[in-house]
Amino acid sequence: MPTTEELITGFDQGITGDSDAMVATFAPGAVVWHNYDRKVVDAIENMASVGMLAQIVREMSMEHLRVEEFPGGFVYQFALHGTVISNGNAFEMHNVIIASVEDGLITRIDEYVDPSIGAQLA
């Protein structure tokens, strides 16, 4: 069974462009809830929006700010750093996910997205 560290590594790889690595962390039927629209979506379908980041931000790197495990999952606070392709500006996105885990795979992510993303891309 994957450890929390391995699940986070797969998540990080998905954010920075390797969608297969992130998909491998999901249990069948996994879902993602977003704070910005309060909707629950299929985790695989959610990969389309995650994949868009690699098209608009280059030189992406993940900064682990905090990881806290709890029975049945973990909380992961991170910052994604990079450069906006269209304008060359520095990009920094702070997010928090609360991941529910069963049998070593993520079944649900509650994602709290940095609201400043849009302004950074303009």
SEVOLUM-852941 format. One record per atom (N, C-alpha, C): residue number from 1; x, y, z. Coordinates in steps of 0.1 Angstrom, whole numbers. Example, Ala and Ser with C-alpha at 12.3 -4.5 7.8 and 13.67 -1.06 7.14 Angstrom:
% SEVOLUM-852941
1,132,-57,78
1,123,-45,78
1,132,-33,78
2,128,-22,71
2,137,-11,71
2,129,0,79
***
This chain:
% SEVOLUM-852941
1,8,-12,0
1,0,0,0
1,9,13,0
2,5,22,-8
2,13,35,-8
2,12,42,5
3,23,49,9
3,23,57,21
3,18,71,17
4,16,79,28
4,11,93,26
4,22,100,17
5,34,98,20
5,45,104,13
5,44,101,-2
6,42,88,-5
6,41,84,-19
6,28,90,-26
7,17,91,-18
7,5,97,-24
7,8,112,-27
8,15,118,-18
8,18,133,-20
8,27,134,-32
9,37,125,-34
9,46,126,-45
9,38,124,-58
10,29,115,-59
10,21,113,-71
10,12,126,-73
11,7,131,-63
11,-1,144,-64
11,7,155,-69
12,19,157,-64
12,28,167,-68
12,32,165,-83
13,34,153,-87
13,38,150,-101
13,26,154,-110
14,14,151,-105
14,2,154,-113
14,1,169,-115
15,3,177,-104
15,2,192,-105
15,12,197,-115
16,24,191,-115
16,35,197,-123
16,35,191,-137
17,25,183,-141
17,24,178,-155
17,23,163,-158
18,25,155,-148
18,25,140,-150
18,11,135,-145
19,1,137,-153
19,-13,133,-148
19,-14,118,-145
20,-7,110,-151
20,-7,95,-148
20,-3,92,-134
21,7,100,-129
21,12,98,-115
21,1,101,-105
22,-7,112,-108
22,-17,116,-99
22,-29,106,-100
23,-33,102,-112
23,-44,93,-114
23,-41,80,-106
24,-28,76,-106
24,-24,63,-99
24,-27,64,-84
25,-29,76,-78
25,-31,77,-64
25,-46,76,-61
26,-55,76,-71
26,-69,77,-69
26,-75,63,-68
27,-84,61,-59
27,-92,49,-58
27,-103,50,-69
28,-108,39,-74
28,-119,40,-84
28,-131,48,-77
29,-136,57,-85
29,-147,65,-81
29,-143,77,-72
30,-130,80,-71
30,-126,91,-63
30,-132,104,-68
31,-134,114,-58
31,-140,126,-62
31,-131,138,-56
32,-134,150,-61
32,-127,162,-56
32,-138,172,-54
33,-137,179,-42
33,-146,190,-39
33,-137,203,-40
34,-143,214,-46
34,-135,226,-47
34,-142,237,-38
35,-134,245,-31
35,-140,255,-23
35,-145,267,-32
36,-140,269,-44
36,-144,280,-52
36,-158,278,-58
37,-162,266,-61
37,-176,264,-66
37,-184,255,-58
38,-178,249,-48
38,-185,240,-38
38,-192,228,-45
39,-185,224,-56
39,-190,212,-63
39,-181,200,-62
40,-187,188,-62
40,-180,176,-61
40,-179,171,-76
41,-167,168,-80
41,-165,163,-94
41,-157,150,-94
42,-158,143,-104
42,-150,130,-105
42,-135,134,-106
43,-127,127,-98
43,-112,131,-97
43,-105,130,-111
44,-109,120,-119
44,-102,118,-132
44,-106,130,-141
45,-119,134,-141
45,-124,145,-149
45,-117,158,-144
46,-114,159,-131
46,-108,171,-126
46,-94,173,-131
47,-88,162,-137
47,-74,163,-142
47,-73,173,-154
48,-84,175,-161
48,-84,185,-172
48,-80,199,-167
49,-86,203,-156
49,-82,216,-151
49,-68,217,-145
50,-64,205,-139
50,-50,204,-133
50,-40,205,-145
51,-43,198,-156
51,-34,198,-167
51,-33,212,-174
52,-43,220,-172
52,-41,234,-178
52,-30,242,-172
53,-27,239,-160
53,-16,247,-153
53,-3,245,-161
54,0,233,-166
54,13,231,-173
54,13,238,-186
55,1,242,-191
55,0,250,-204
55,2,265,-201
56,1,269,-189
56,2,284,-187
56,13,288,-177
57,19,278,-170
57,30,280,-161
57,41,271,-164
58,53,276,-165
58,65,267,-167
58,74,267,-155
59,84,258,-155
59,93,257,-144
59,87,256,-131
60,77,247,-130
60,69,245,-118
60,77,237,-108
61,75,241,-95
61,81,233,-84
61,71,234,-73
62,71,223,-65
62,62,222,-53
62,70,225,-41
63,64,233,-32
63,70,235,-18
63,61,229,-8
64,65,219,-1
64,57,213,10
64,58,222,22
65,46,227,26
65,45,236,38
65,41,229,50
66,32,219,48
66,27,211,60
66,20,199,55
67,23,188,62
67,16,175,60
67,12,170,74
68,0,167,76
68,-5,162,89
68,-14,150,85
69,-10,138,90
69,-17,126,89
69,-28,125,100
70,-39,119,96
70,-50,116,106
70,-56,103,102
71,-63,96,111
71,-68,83,108
71,-77,85,95
72,-74,78,85
72,-82,78,73
72,-78,89,63
73,-66,95,65
73,-62,105,55
73,-51,114,59
74,-51,126,52
74,-40,135,55
74,-44,149,51
75,-38,159,56
75,-39,173,52
75,-26,177,46
76,-26,183,35
76,-14,187,27
76,-15,202,23
77,-6,210,29
77,-6,224,25
77,7,226,17
78,5,233,5
78,17,234,-4
78,16,247,-11
79,27,251,-17
79,28,262,-26
79,34,257,-39
80,28,261,-50
80,33,258,-63
80,40,271,-69
81,52,269,-73
81,59,281,-78
81,62,278,-93
82,64,289,-100
82,67,288,-114
82,68,301,-121
83,67,301,-134
83,67,314,-142
83,56,313,-152
84,48,324,-152
84,37,325,-161
84,42,326,-175
85,38,317,-184
85,44,317,-198
85,40,330,-205
86,28,335,-204
86,23,346,-212
86,30,360,-209
87,34,361,-196
87,40,374,-192
87,53,374,-185
88,58,362,-182
88,71,360,-176
88,71,363,-161
89,60,366,-155
89,59,369,-141
89,60,357,-132
90,65,359,-120
90,66,348,-111
90,52,343,-107
91,50,331,-105
91,37,325,-101
91,38,318,-88
92,29,320,-79
92,29,313,-66
92,14,310,-62
93,11,298,-60
93,-3,294,-57
93,-2,286,-44
94,-9,290,-34
94,-10,283,-21
94,-23,276,-20
95,-22,263,-17
95,-34,254,-16
95,-33,245,-4
96,-45,240,0
96,-46,230,10
96,-55,219,5
97,-51,207,6
97,-60,196,4
97,-62,187,16
98,-74,183,18
98,-77,173,28
98,-81,160,20
99,-72,150,22
99,-74,138,14
99,-80,126,23
100,-90,120,19
100,-95,108,25
100,-89,96,18
101,-84,86,26
101,-77,75,20
101,-83,62,25
102,-85,53,16
102,-89,39,20
102,-80,29,12
103,-75,19,19
103,-67,9,12
103,-55,15,5
104,-49,26,10
104,-38,32,3
104,-40,41,-9
105,-53,43,-12
105,-56,52,-23
105,-66,63,-19
106,-65,74,-26
106,-73,86,-23
106,-87,84,-28
107,-97,86,-19
107,-111,84,-23
107,-118,98,-25
108,-112,108,-18
108,-118,121,-18
108,-108,131,-15
109,-108,142,-22
109,-100,154,-19
109,-109,166,-17
110,-108,173,-6
110,-114,186,-4
110,-103,196,-7
111,-105,204,-17
111,-94,213,-22
111,-97,227,-19
112,-88,234,-12
112,-90,248,-9
112,-79,256,-18
113,-84,262,-28
113,-76,268,-39
113,-73,283,-35
114,-61,287,-38
114,-57,301,-36
114,-65,310,-45
115,-72,320,-40
115,-80,329,-49
115,-73,339,-57
116,-59,340,-55
116,-52,350,-63
116,-47,344,-76
117,-50,332,-79
117,-45,326,-92
117,-48,335,-104
118,-61,338,-106
118,-65,345,-118
118,-57,358,-120
119,-55,366,-109
119,-48,379,-110
119,-34,377,-115
120,-28,366,-110
120,-14,363,-114
120,-12,359,-129
121,-23,354,-135
121,-22,350,-148
121,-25,361,-158
122,-31,372,-154
122,-35,383,-162
122,-23,391,-168
***
